[in-house]
Structure formats: structure tokens, C-alpha cells
Amino acid sequence: MRRHLYAAMAAIFASSPAFAAASAHELAAAFGARPAVSQVSLSPDGKRLAFVTPLAGQGGALYVVATTDGAEPKRIAVASGAPERLAECRWASNSKLICLIHGQQPLLKSVAAPGGAWGVPFEKLVVVPADGGDGVRPPQQLPLGEGVVVDWLPGETDNVLVGFPAGRPYGPFDYHLARYDLTKGKAHGWDDYVRCDGGCLTDGLGQIRIDANEIRSGTISYRYRGVDGDWRPFGSYRPLTGEGFAPAAVDPTANLVWGFRKLNGRLAVFTKALDAAANETEVYARADVDIDGIVRLGRKRRIIGVSYVTDALHFLYADPDLAALADSLAKALPSTPIIRFVDASDDERQLLILASSDVAPGRYYLLDRNTRKLQRLMDIRPQLDGMPLAPMKAITYPAEDGTAIPAYLTMPTAVVHPGKAIVLPHGGPSARDEWGFDWLAQYYAARGYAVLQPEFRGSDGYGDDWFRDQGFAAWRAAVSDIDAGARWLVGQGIADKGHLAIVGWSFGGYAALQAAATAPDLYKAVVAVAPVTDVGMIRGRLVHYMDRGALNQFVGSKIEDDASPINNAGRIGIPAMLVHGTFDLNVSYEHSQRMQARLKAVGRPPTFLSFDRLDHQLDDSAARAKLLEESDAFIARVF
């Protein structure tokens, strides 16, 4: 008897624990597990799927499966994760995939950077035959090396447009372009070099139409290639202030480029003609939030609409058929109202769809538009099947000055008020949370905590007035808003003052330590994951990469002593836990090492959880499970 495709997919994943009696250890393993599937893509003819599943550590396996019932997934390639990791596997043709392999090569201890045994990051492209490979050994690398795929050339068989590093005398993000024959393993049809560090855009037909020909004093100057093949100036954009037009995607049919421009202090989407007139037209704008993305579909990268986030993620479709289809799917799948068009066959008759919500991590479907059959494929987190997840609710609370601060509140499914609670500020700081599944918040809710995620001033997506006070230069405003959220939890009877902790990752970890120092009577415990603890160290690193104006806005032209948690160690009177990976390239491991030493020196030695050879994301199921279980136990001991 042939199995349904969903059953065949589910067979390769681990079974779920019995959640009714799950221990803290079992819950941590389930919530901390890496997504069971990622990088799901559809072949050009729509007949096969490819996806990556996690192996031990940071390893991954690439599978291919036919979209017909009874088909069995075949593992065709692996990467051990030590150091090579699989990412961004996509179909280059019906018979071949291109995968990005990345990782960090350990340095010798004798030459390690301060703060631990750092690794040297690397990336390379590999070509994987869809029918080949034994699924045991790493894929054979064809000589794509450190190139980047800039156009999948859907109109050509077994060819992709690749940018190869130009080398001297060009810059590190300058590329020579060439078509790469996937069958012969050779590059041909070399083109001029283009500059991609400020953005180079293809038309999906093998032509680069936009590139950044100059970057000076924080301003990116663009040029465009006309239909006659000649390059001409195309204006400029200044990321620090948002002045100018930032090109993002080319529409070759209309000979337009879609991009972003500020309108009344918020990002809006405009089109700009790729001709001498360069006429601009407003396409999408909102009065409350930024338009934050341009949505594209398939290997042709066809522009189908835009995205924005109010409380939740929304899409506005330029394609009326897809707009109607998205509405129909949301009604047909009411428990998963966030509908994404992930990929498509080249004729767009087969659509790969992801449906999700706050209590549904995500499920993939395949829609045949000819037969109107919707086929269930696979779940992102099958480990959580049967687990009653906690709804996330968008709320507002008053800041100290009365400003309404947006936030998300996740309440445990069973709680006696007042109970225990965690304030969970996001990273960034130029980032934001949104309504949807969050593995950290859901784990803590499953353990009985109410979880508040504040969108403090400095969070992204709310426009200039909200984002203006951002970064480490304006840490007081962010921390004040976070603390106001904690007081609101107590005032509403959601949290007991003696059972309130703060947990943060990256900038969130920085904010958590600063809150513990400036409001010592508000929280009972602090957990800081990969935290910035010395703003001076951050400035010293960023000065080599950022424009001085942007750097001053981000960290301040003069750093006050109390802007760094390391200088506030003596004011942190509550138990602290530090968590860090030794290969963190975003926030160096030294930040937590030095914070540990400083807290120990003032008589408040922290709990320190260190993960060898893991980076900023701690992208390892066992490590994440350990982080969840041990942070929960740490907070429980304090309470």
C-alpha cells in the first residue's frame, strides 16, 4: 500500500513526547530542537521538492522527494556541521541543486583572537545532482568556490549567472559575472564587473540592471543599465537618514525598478523607470508602519507584492489572482492565517505554500492550480505535535512618559494569578518582534511563565519617530520602556513582584543587564544570551565598517561609562546568568568572559553557560535545549 506523501515525510523525523506528562527536560528538547525542515524549494517543473533537515550538532542533510503520493524522500547530501553547514539549497535546474556551504574554520589557540578560540568564516557554493549522492558523504564541490548566484536563468537549461570575486584592484564585494554551465562545470560568457556591496539587481533574464558604482561617506550611488546595454547614473541613497531611493527589485516587463523611499517618516514602496526620465510612482505606503519587504516568487523572482507588519505580518499583492488565492487559503486554513507563497514551478501552476500562526509553527502545502488540489507536505516542528501552545496577544502598556508601548503577551495555558513572568526584550536593536510562533516564549509559557515582549522605542518598523531614539546611544529610553512593561505586568496582577525575571539575547541581553543594574528592585533574576557588555568594544570593531555618522548615531560620539553593563557590575544585585558561544562573530565571546570576571570581582559571580564552537544563533538542538532547561532551572532556584 502506497503511503501518503505527508506520512513519508513524517517518517524521517523523531516522534513527539507525551506532552501531558512531559518533564522540563523533554519540553526543552522539543522546543529547543532546530526546525525539522528548512530551505524547502520546488523544482522548475514542479515535480520534486528539496529540503534540508538537521543532523547532530550543526549538521544537515539534503533530501529530494517526488510530489506524488507513495514517493519516498531520498537523502542525497550531508554536511557534518564541523565545520561545514548546509544552507540555501535551491534548484538550479530539474536535475541539479546549488547549495551554500558555510561555517567557521577554527584558528590555532596560539593565534586566536582575544576572548577564545575564534573561527575564520568561510562560504562556498556546491552543485548537487538531484539523483546522485549517497547521502552519507559531503557533496562533490564543483569549481563555483566563493561565487554568488545572481540570476537563476530560468529560461536556460543547466546555466546560472554567477558572480566571481574580482580580486585586486577591485573591492571585496566586486564581482566578474559569467554564465556557469552546471553540466560541464565551466564558466563562460564573461561580463564586466559589478559592485554588489551596495546592491546589484538582475532582471531575471541574465542582465544586471542596477549596481552600486560608488559608496562614499555613507552614501550609495547607483547606476542602471538601459535596454541599449549602456550604464548611466541612477541616483543615490543614504542608509543613515533614509534619504533617496533604495532600489530592491527589477521588473523587466515594465522596465521598472521597485524600491524604498521615505514618505512622511515611514518606508514606502515606489517604482522608478529605468530610462532617462527616471519617473517615480508611489505604489504602497501606510500611515502607521513601514512597508518592509518586496515579495517575489519562483526562480524568475517575479514581483508579486509587498509585506508589512502591524501586530502581525500582512501581504499586499500586486497580482489579483494570488491575492484572491491567499484569501481563499486563509479561510480554508483558519488556524494558520499567515499564508506565504514560498516557491513556484516555472509556469507557476504548482505553488509551495507555508501556513502558520502563533500556536502553529508552520506547515508546508503544495497547491496544484490546475486541479485545485491542496496537498499537505510537512510540518516545520513535528516535535510539537499534540502540544497545547500558548496564544500570543498584541497589547499596549504606558511608558513612564505616558507613551503607549506596543508589546506581545504570551500567557501560559494554566496559571494562577498572580504568577511568575519573564520580560523578553528583542535583539537588534533595529529589529522587532511580530505575532507568530516564538520558540523561546513558547517554552517559558509551557513552564508556567507569562512572557512579555516589548517593542520599545528604537524598535524597527514603526517609522522615524519611533526608531529615532535607537541603538546603544539611546539605551536609557529602551530600558525605561522595558522596565515600564515589567511594572505593568505587576500592576495588572499578571506577575508577582517576587517572581519576575528578565531574559534577553544579543541587544536584548545587553538591555536585560542594563535593566538589572538600573532597576535593581524590579527583577529577581537576569539571563543574558550573547550580550553586549562593553559598548566601547563594539565601537572599536564597527569603526572599521560603519560610516562615522551612522556609528555615532548607533553607539554615541562619546560613550558614557554607565552605557556598558561591564561598568555597572557593582549595581547588579540579583543573580545573573550569562550564555555565549565561543565562535560568536556578532558579539565576541570576550564580552561575556569580561562580564563574568567583573561580576566575580564585585562578589556576584554569575552562572556562565559556554558553548564551544557555536556562533551567535547557537544553531544546535542540544545547545538550545540546554539553554532552555538550565535558564528555567536557574530562574526557578532564584524564585
Residue, then its C-alpha position, 0 to 999 in steps of 0.5 A: m500500500r502506497r503511503h501518503l506523501y505527508a506520512a513519508m515525510a513524517a517518517i524521517f523525523a523523531s516522534s513527539p513526547a507525551f506532552a501531558a506528562a512531559s518533564a522540563h527536560e523533554l519540553a526543552a528538547a522539543f522546543g529547543a530542537r532546530p526546525a525539522v525542515s528548512q530551505v524547502s524549494l520546488s523544482p522548475d517543473g514542479k515535480r520534486l521538492a528539496f529540503v534540508t533537515p538537521l543532523a547532530g550538532q550543526g549538521g544537515a542533510l539534503y533530501v529530494v522527494a517526488t510530489t506524488d503520493g507513495a514517493e519516498p524522500k531520498r537523502i542525497a547530501v550531508a554536511s557534518g556541521a564541523p565545520e561545514r553547514l548546509a544552507e540555501c539549497r535551491w534548484a538550479s535546474n530539474s536535475k541539479l541543486i546549488c547549495l551554500i556551504h558555510g561555517q567557521q574554520p577554527l584558528l590555532k589557540s596560539v593565534a586566536a583572537p582575544g576572548g577564545a578560540w575564534g573561527v575564520p568564516f568561510e562560504k562556498l557554493v556546491v552543485v548537487p545532482a538531484d539523483g546522485g549522492d549517497g547521502v552519507r558523504p559531503p557533496q562533490q564541490l564543483p569549481l563555483g568556490e566563493g561565487v554568488v548566484v545572481d540570476w537563476l536563468p530560468g529560461e536556460t537549461d543547466n546555466v546560472l549567472v554567477g558572480f566571481p570575486a574580482g580580486r585586486p584592484y577591485g573591492p571585496f564585494d566586486y564581482h566578474l559575472a559569467r554564465y556557469d554551465l552546471t553540466k560541464g562545470k565551466a564558466h563562460g560568457w564573461d561580463d564586466y564587473v559589478r559592485c554588489d556591496g551596495g546592491c546589484l539587481t538582475d532582471g531575471l533574464g541574465q542582465i544586471r540592471i542596477d549596481a552600486n558604482e560608488i559608496r562614499s561617506g555613507t552614501i550609495s550611488y547607483r547606476y542602471r543599465g538601459v535596454d541599449g546595454d549602456w550604464r548611466p547614473f541612477g541616483s543615490y541613497r543614504p542608509l543613515t537618514g533614509e534619504g533617496f531611493a533604495p532600489a530592491a527589485v527589477d521588473p523587466t516587463a515594465n522596465l521598472v525598478w521597485g524600491f524604498r523611499k521615505l514618505n512622511g517618516r515611514l518606508a514606502v514602496f515606489t517604482k522608478a523607470l529605468d530610462a532617462a526620465a527616471n519617473e517615480t510612482e508611489v505604489y504602497a505606503r501606510a500611515d502607521v508602519d513601514i512597508d518592509g519587504i518586496v515579495r517575489l516568487g519562483r526562480k524568475r523572482r517575479i514581483i508579486g507584492v509587498s509585506y508589512v507588519t502591524d501586530a502581525l505580518h500582512f501581504l499586499y499583492a500586486d497580482p489579483d489572482l494570488a491575492a484572491l488565492a491567499d484569501s481563499l487559503a486563509k479561510a480554508l486554513p483558519s488556524t494558520p492565517i499567515i499564508r506565504f507563497v514560498d516557491a513556484s514551478d516555472d509556469e507557476r501552476q504548482l505553488l509551495i505554500l507555508a501556513s502558520s500562526d502563533v500556536a502553529p509553527g508552520r506547515y508546508y502545502l503544495l497547491d496544484r492550480n490546475t486541479r485545485k488540489l491542496q496537498r499537505l507536505m510537512d510540518i516545520r516542528p513535528q516535535l510539537d505535535g499534540m502540544p497545547l501552545a500558548p496564544m500570543k496577544a498584541i497589547t499596549y502598556p504606558a511608558e513612564d512618559g505616558t507613551a503607549i508601548p506596543a508589546y506581545l503577551t504570551m500567557p501560559t495555558a494554566v496559571v494562577h494569578p498572580g504568577k511568575a513572568i519573564v520580560l523578553p526584550h528583542g535583539g537588534p536593536s533595529a529589529r522587532d518582534e511580530w505575532g507568530f510562533d516564538w520558540l523561546a516564549q513558547y517554552y517559558a509559557a509551557r513552564g508556567y511563565a507569562v512572557l512579555q515582549p516589548e517593542f520599545r522605542g528604537s524598535d524597527g518598523y514603526g517609522d522615524d519617530w519611533f526608531r529615532d531614539q535607537g541603538f546603544a546611544a539611546w539605551r536609557a529610553a529602551v530600558s525605561d520602556i522595558d522596565a515600564g512593561a515589567r511594572w505593568l505586568v505587576g500592576q495588572g496582577i499578571a506577575d508577582k513582584g517576587h517572581l519576575a525575571i528578565v531574559g534577553w539575547s544579543f541587544g536584548g541581553y545587553a538591555a536585560l543587564q542594563a535593566a538589572a543594574t538600573a532597576p535593581d528592585l524590579y527583577k529577581a533574576v537576569v539571563a543574558v544570551a550573547p550580550v553586549t557588555d562593553v559598548g566601547m568594544i563594539r565601537g572599536r570593531l564597527v569603526h572599521y565598517m560603519d560610516r562615522g555618522a551612522l556609528n555615532q548615531f548607533v553607539g554615541s560620539k562619546i560613550e558614557d561609562d554607565a552605557s556598558p553593563i561591564n561598568n555597572a557590575g557593582r549595581i547588579g544585585i540579583p543573580a545573573m546568568l550569562v550564555h555565549g558561544t565561543f565562535d560568536l562573530n556578532v558579539s565576541y565571546e570576550h564580552s561575556q568572559r569580561m562580564q563574568a570576571r567583573l561580576k566575580a570581582v564585585g562578589r556576584p559571580p554569575t552562572f556562565l553557560s559556554f558553548d564551544r564552537l557555536d556562533h551567535q544563533l547557537d544553531d544546535s538542538a542540544a545547545r538550545a535545549k540546554l539553554l532552555e532547561e538550565s535558564d528555567a532551572f536557574i530562574a526557578r532556584v532564584f524564585 
